[in-house]
Structure formats: structure tokens, C-alpha cells
Amino acid sequence: MKKKVCQFTIAHLTEDERIFHKECKSLLKDFDVTLVATSGKDEVKDGINIIGLGMPKGAWQRLKRIFSIVPVLVKQNADIYHFHDPELVITGYILKKFYGKRVAYDVHEHYTNKMKSKSFGKLKLFKPIIVGIWSRMERWMAKSFDLIVSADSVTAQQFPPDRTITIGNFPTLEFIKDAAPRSVPEKEEDFRVVYLGTIHEQRGLRKCVEAIEKVKYPGIKLHIIGNSNFPELTELFQKSSRVVYHGRIPWEKLSAELNKCSVGLILLQPVSAFMYYPGENIVKLFEYGGMGIPYIMSDFPGLKKFNEKNGGGITVDPTDTDLIARTIEKLYEDKELFHKLSKEGIEMVRKEYNWDMQAQKLTDAYNRILNR
């Protein structure tokens, strides 16, 4: 009989790319997999048993869910519990200390750095205290967990090395199976610039719009894929004649949509949440690269180093919209450079940065903690 794994989240969509499409699906070969998540119903999908608790509405419900989810999890009687949200360190600690469960903490980002980049509003005077408390609490509770799964090597350095692994959030080979080195389209209108992912000021969405409006070729437009929860940004997208806002596109259809695009933008702004990035934790970088889409990326030290090693794109000052616009124009005009970067991106993902080479790491780590 297969051992049972229970992954859980209170903040991500049930069909989150890393959680559902990569980790849970990959684990099915060796484990019985249950996902306790945020959909509104219980179902079995693609062999994964889903328990839907609904998406918490507001901060208070999310806080209560940290504790109210415990009986649901214990009822699963799983051999390993694997969680994906920072506030669930409390839930994981309860499962470990009071129920004796094996617990894995999936650290998607460097949460301390992310907190440092937040404004905290009325609590801004207490920001250093709150960040300090979180940082100490996360590290202290993590010491009790059986496994830490970090999305990048820099974040992994916070945790005990003997129980920490790094699993990059890379695309599957299936996702990029039809990718081939690209050429510059003949028509301006077919030279699509794309932004894919979380929509936020700090991720450079305003800079993306400002830059596309400065590109001298009027047929070149910016296509934005992702949910916007910020009315001021949504309005900005809708007002610009150079922007096409798609909203969220299901993961199963994303590859086909990206196949229509020519250049990808990764214009993270210079805040503490992103300045440390080594490259391996930027999902869109590998989705662009793997599809043969040259990317324009922030020139932070770690990202420049990554780009110098792997190619596939160009790094720029993410606050300089004139430079960003000129770089888009350069990729449209320089057909040899465009084709070279397209080829490098595909090779980078096929040879190293793909999920198929990461999946076994998680299975091996599970087996190690089960055999302790």
C-alpha cells in the first residue's frame, strides 16, 4: 500500500502550478496524494483527492483557518503533511508537536525579505519589531520540521542544511514540448510583448505599461496575463491602447498562449523582496525561456550572474522605461540576436531548469524522512 501525503494551503489556488500541477501530480507515482486547499468542493481530479475548504475572505478568516484546518488535516491520517503558506508554520508546528506528524515546509519565497518591502500602513512604526518576530519564529519552528523545501538556494540558507532541499519552480518538459527557436515575426502586430504572473506595482507592471507606450513601433503591444487585484492597475491597463489585458489563463492553456508571444518582461523593482533573487526562483523566466521567448529582466546582481551563465535574455535597469523600450526595439530589429537568445532559453530549460529533473528530489526526500 502506498504511503499517504497530504499537502495543504489556505492562500493559493487549488490548481496552483507548483502545488497541484507539479508537486502533487509528480508524487502520484509513488504516493497516495490528498490536497486540502481553497476550492469550494471536494473532488478527485487527475488522481488527486481534493478537499475544498473555500478561499478565506479577509485577514481574520485566514488567521482563523490556521487553527480550524487542524482537525481536517488530522482526519486525513497522512504519513507526511506538506504546507505552502508562511502563516501555516503555526499549523505545521501543532501537527508536529501535538500530533507527532511528519511535516514538510515549502518555502516559496524569502518571506523576511518580502515583509521588509511592505509598507505596513498604520503599523509602520512597529515594522522592525514585527519583521524580527516573524524571522525568529519562522526559523525556530522550522527546526522542528522534518523537511524544508526551498524554491531557491538563497532562501535555503536560512534553514538547517541537513533537512533542507532546493526544488526550483521550473516548467515541465511537457509544457515546452513544442518549443523551437524563434525568428522575429514579419508584422509588428505579431511581435507580442508579454508579462505573465502576479500583478503588483513592485513587480514592475506600471513600468511595463510606460515602456510599451514608448516603443516606436505602434503595432507592438503588451499582453498581460494574470489576475489584477489592484483597481488602479486594472484601469491603467484598460486605458492604454498598447495593452491587452487577458486576466488569468488556466495553466493547461498557458503554453499555447505563450506560443503567440515574442518577448517576455521580468521587471522586478529594486525592493528587498526581490534584490536577493538568484534567478532560479522566477517561474516566468523559465516559462519564457523554455518556450523560446527572449526575456528582458531586472539587472540585480544575482540575476545578471544568472543571465551571464545561461543566456536567453537581456538585463536592464527595471526603473528606466526609455531603456526598456529601446531594448524591446532592439530585439525586434536585431534578428540574429533574437534568434540566438531564443535558442539559449530553450537549451537552458531542456538541459537543466525543468521540473522533470526536480521531481525525483522531492520523492527521495519524502522516502528519507519516512525511513528515519
C-alpha positions in Angstrom: 0.0 0.0 0.0 1.3 3.5 -0.9 2.1 5.9 1.9 -0.2 8.9 2.1 0.8 12.5 1.6 -1.3 15.5 2.5 -0.4 18.8 1.0 -2.3 21.9 2.2 -2.7 25.6 1.5 -5.0 28.4 2.7 -3.8 31.1 0.3 -3.0 29.5 -3.1 -5.5 28.5 -5.8 -6.2 24.7 -5.6 -4.8 24.2 -9.1 -1.6 26.2 -8.3 1.1 25.4 -10.7 3.8 24.4 -8.2 1.5 22.7 -5.7 -1.1 20.9 -7.9 0.4 20.6 -11.4 4.0 19.9 -10.4 4.4 18.5 -6.9 1.1 16.7 -6.4 1.0 15.2 -9.9 4.6 14.1 -9.7 4.1 12.4 -6.3 1.2 10.3 -7.6 3.5 7.6 -9.0 4.8 6.7 -5.5 2.2 8.1 -3.0 -1.5 8.4 -2.3 -1.9 12.2 -2.6 -4.5 14.4 -0.9 -4.6 18.2 -1.3 -6.5 20.3 1.3 -7.0 23.7 -0.4 -9.2 26.6 -1.3 -11.7 25.4 -3.9 -15.3 25.2 -2.9 -15.9 21.5 -3.2 -14.4 18.1 -2.6 -13.4 16.1 -5.7 -10.9 13.8 -7.2 -9.0 15.4 -10.1 -6.2 13.8 -12.1 -5.9 11.2 -9.4 -5.5 13.7 -6.6 -8.0 13.7 -3.7 -9.0 17.4 -3.2 -10.7 18.7 -0.1 -12.0 22.2 -0.7 -12.4 24.5 2.2 -13.0 27.6 0.2 -10.8 30.7 0.0 -10.7 32.6 3.3 -12.3 36.1 3.0 -10.1 38.6 4.5 -7.2 38.5 7.0 -9.3 37.5 10.0 -10.7 34.4 8.3 -7.2 33.5 7.1 -5.9 33.8 10.6 -8.7 31.5 11.9 -8.0 29.0 9.2 -4.5 28.4 10.6 -6.2 26.6 13.6 -9.6 25.5 12.1 -7.8 23.4 9.4 -6.1 21.2 12.0 -9.0 18.7 12.6 -9.4 18.4 8.8 -5.7 17.6 8.4 -5.5 15.2 11.3 -8.6 13.3 9.9 -6.5 12.5 6.8 -4.1 10.4 8.9 -1.4 11.1 6.4 2.2 9.8 6.7 3.6 13.2 5.6 2.0 16.7 5.8 3.4 19.3 3.4 2.3 23.0 3.6 2.8 26.0 1.4 2.0 29.3 3.2 4.2 31.1 5.7 1.4 31.5 8.3 0.9 27.8 8.3 4.2 27.4 10.2 1.9 27.5 13.3 -0.3 24.8 11.9 2.8 22.7 11.0 4.2 23.2 14.4 0.9 22.0 16.0 0.9 18.9 13.8 4.4 18.1 14.8 4.4 18.8 18.5 0.9 17.8 19.5 0.1 15.0 16.9 3.6 13.6 16.2 3.2 14.0 12.4 6.0 14.2 9.8 5.9 17.8 8.5 7.4 19.5 5.4 7.5 23.3 4.9 7.6 24.5 1.3 9.2 28.0 1.3 8.2 29.7 -1.9 10.0 33.0 -1.2 12.3 34.6 1.3 9.4 35.8 3.5 11.5 38.0 5.8 12.8 40.0 2.8 9.3 40.2 1.4 8.0 41.6 4.7 10.7 44.2 4.7 9.5 45.6 1.4 5.9 46.0 2.7 4.7 49.4 3.9 2.7 48.1 7.0 0.4 51.2 6.8 -0.6 52.4 10.3 1.8 49.8 11.8 4.9 51.1 10.1 6.5 52.2 13.4 6.3 48.6 14.5 7.6 47.2 11.3 11.1 46.3 12.6 9.6 44.5 15.6 7.1 42.6 13.5 9.7 41.5 10.9 12.1 40.5 13.7 9.4 38.4 15.5 8.5 36.7 12.2 12.0 35.9 11.3 12.8 34.4 14.7 9.5 32.5 14.8 9.9 31.0 11.3 13.5 29.7 12.0 12.6 28.4 15.4 9.5 26.5 14.3 11.3 25.3 11.2 13.9 23.5 13.3 11.1 21.1 14.4 10.0 20.2 10.8 11.3 17.0 9.1 11.9 18.7 5.7 12.3 22.2 4.4 11.6 22.6 0.6 13.0 25.9 -0.6 12.3 27.4 -4.1 15.8 28.9 -4.3 19.3 28.4 -2.9 19.5 31.8 -1.2 16.3 31.2 0.8 17.5 27.7 1.7 20.5 29.2 3.6 18.1 30.3 6.5 17.4 26.7 7.4 19.2 23.6 8.8 21.2 22.2 5.9 20.7 18.6 6.9 17.0 18.8 6.3 16.7 21.4 3.6 16.5 20.8 -0.2 16.1 23.3 -3.0 13.5 22.5 -5.7 13.2 25.1 -8.3 9.8 26.1 -9.8 10.7 25.1 -13.3 8.3 24.2 -16.2 7.7 20.6 -17.1 9.2 19.3 -20.4 5.6 18.6 -21.4 4.9 22.3 -21.1 7.7 23.2 -23.6 7.5 20.1 -25.8 6.6 22.1 -29.0 9.1 24.9 -28.4 11.6 25.7 -31.2 14.0 28.6 -31.7 12.0 31.6 -32.9 12.5 34.2 -35.6 11.3 37.8 -35.5 7.8 37.9 -37.0 7.4 39.9 -40.2 4.5 42.0 -38.9 4.7 44.4 -35.9 1.4 43.2 -34.7 2.7 39.6 -34.3 5.6 40.8 -32.2 3.8 40.4 -28.8 5.5 41.5 -25.6 4.1 39.6 -22.6 4.0 39.9 -18.9 3.0 36.7 -17.1 2.4 36.3 -13.4 1.5 38.2 -10.2 0.3 41.8 -10.9 1.7 44.3 -8.5 3.5 47.7 -8.6 6.6 46.2 -7.1 6.7 43.6 -9.9 7.0 46.4 -12.4 3.6 46.5 -14.1 3.4 50.2 -14.3 6.9 50.3 -15.8 5.9 47.7 -18.3 3.0 49.9 -19.5 5.1 53.1 -19.5 7.8 51.3 -21.6 5.5 49.8 -24.2 3.9 53.2 -24.8 7.4 54.5 -25.7 8.2 51.7 -28.2 8.4 53.4 -31.6 6.7 50.6 -33.5 2.9 51.2 -32.9 1.9 47.7 -33.8 3.8 46.2 -30.9 1.6 45.7 -27.9 2.0 44.4 -24.3 -0.1 41.3 -23.4 -0.7 41.0 -19.6 -1.6 37.5 -18.2 -2.6 37.3 -14.5 -5.2 38.4 -12.0 -5.3 42.0 -11.1 -6.5 42.8 -7.5 -5.5 46.5 -7.8 -8.2 48.7 -9.5 -5.7 51.4 -10.3 -3.5 49.0 -12.3 -6.5 47.4 -14.0 -7.7 50.9 -15.0 -4.1 51.7 -16.3 -4.2 48.5 -18.5 -7.7 49.3 -19.8 -6.8 52.9 -20.7 -3.8 52.1 -22.7 -4.3 51.4 -26.4 -0.9 49.5 -26.3 -2.0 47.0 -23.7 -4.1 43.8 -24.0 -5.2 42.5 -20.5 -6.1 38.8 -20.6 -6.6 38.2 -16.9 -5.8 34.7 -15.6 -5.3 31.9 -18.1 -5.6 28.3 -16.9 -2.2 26.5 -16.7 -3.4 23.9 -19.2 -3.9 26.7 -21.8 -0.9 28.8 -20.9 1.7 27.1 -23.2 -0.5 27.7 -26.3 -0.9 31.4 -25.3 2.8 32.0 -24.7 3.5 30.4 -28.1 2.0 33.5 -29.6 4.4 35.9 -27.8 7.9 37.1 -28.8 9.4 38.9 -25.8 8.8 38.4 -22.0 9.2 41.0 -19.3 10.5 40.4 -15.8 10.9 44.0 -14.4 11.0 43.4 -10.7 11.5 46.6 -8.9 14.5 47.3 -6.6 13.0 46.3 -3.2 14.2 43.9 -0.6 11.7 41.3 -1.6 13.5 40.8 -5.0 17.0 42.2 -4.7 18.4 38.9 -3.4 16.9 36.8 -6.3 19.4 34.3 -7.7 17.2 33.7 -10.8 16.2 30.1 -10.1 13.0 31.1 -8.2 11.4 33.2 -11.1 8.8 31.0 -12.6 8.2 33.2 -15.6 11.9 33.3 -16.5 11.9 29.6 -17.3 8.4 29.6 -18.9 9.6 32.4 -21.3 13.0 30.8 -21.8 11.6 27.2 -22.3 9.2 28.5 -24.9 12.0 30.2 -26.8 10.8 33.7 -25.8 13.8 36.1 -25.1 13.3 38.0 -21.8 14.1 41.4 -20.5 15.0 41.1 -16.8 16.0 43.4 -13.9 19.7 43.8 -13.6 20.1 42.8 -9.9 23.4 41.1 -9.1 22.1 37.6 -8.8 20.0 38.0 -12.0 22.9 39.4 -14.0 25.1 36.5 -12.9 22.3 34.0 -13.9 21.9 35.6 -17.3 25.7 35.7 -17.9 25.8 32.0 -17.2 22.7 30.8 -19.1 21.8 33.5 -21.7 18.3 33.6 -23.1 17.7 37.3 -22.3 18.9 40.8 -21.6 19.2 42.5 -18.2 18.3 46.2 -17.8 17.6 48.8 -15.1 14.0 48.0 -14.3 13.2 51.6 -13.5 14.4 53.1 -16.8 11.4 52.9 -19.2 13.3 54.5 -22.0 16.0 51.8 -21.8 13.3 49.1 -21.6 11.6 50.5 -24.7 14.9 50.6 -26.6 15.6 47.0 -25.6 12.3 45.9 -27.0 13.0 47.7 -30.2 16.5 46.1 -30.3 15.1 42.6 -30.1 12.6 43.5 -32.9 15.3 44.9 -35.1 18.2 42.5 -34.4 17.1 39.2 -35.9 20.3 37.4 -35.2 20.3 38.4 -31.5 16.7 37.5 -31.1 17.2 34.0 -32.6 20.3 33.4 -30.5 18.5 34.3 -27.2 15.6 32.2 -28.2 17.8 29.2 -28.8 19.7 29.7 -25.5 16.5 29.9 -23.5 15.2 26.6 -24.8 18.6 24.8 -24.2 18.7 26.2 -20.7 15.4 24.7 -19.7 15.7 21.4 -21.6 19.2 20.7 -20.2 18.8 21.8 -16.6 16.0 24.0 -15.5 13.0 21.7 -15.9 10.6 20.2 -13.4 11.3 16.6 -14.6 14.8 16.9 -13.1 13.4 18.3 -9.9 10.5 15.9 -9.2 12.7 13.0 -8.0 14.3 15.2 -5.4 11.0 15.5 -3.6 10.2 11.8 -3.8 13.7 11.0 -2.5 13.4 13.5 0.4 10.0 12.0 1.4 11.4 8.5 1.4 14.3 9.6 3.6 12.1 11.1 6.3 9.7 8.1 6.1 12.7 5.8 6.8 14.1 7.7 9.8 
